[in-house]
Amino acid sequence: MNIRTVPIEALCLPNTVTRKLASAGIATVADLCALRASDIQIKVPSVGPVAVERIREVLSLYGLDLLADEEVCA
């Protein structure tokens, strides 16, 4: 089974985080991995930095992560 096709409900994230992500249209691990931490906080403002860190921890168990936030040079 490809972990990227797994629904986010299977990740054992807190239920509130899972519901908020799903309501924003983030349905699979692939959907989640295609986002940056800042993207999540824009799409789902009620998911804060602590929840994003938990998401990253869970993804790391599968060798995955969110996209890296790019630095902005002035």
Order of alpha helices (4+ residues) and beta strands (2+ residues): alpha-alpha-alpha-alpha
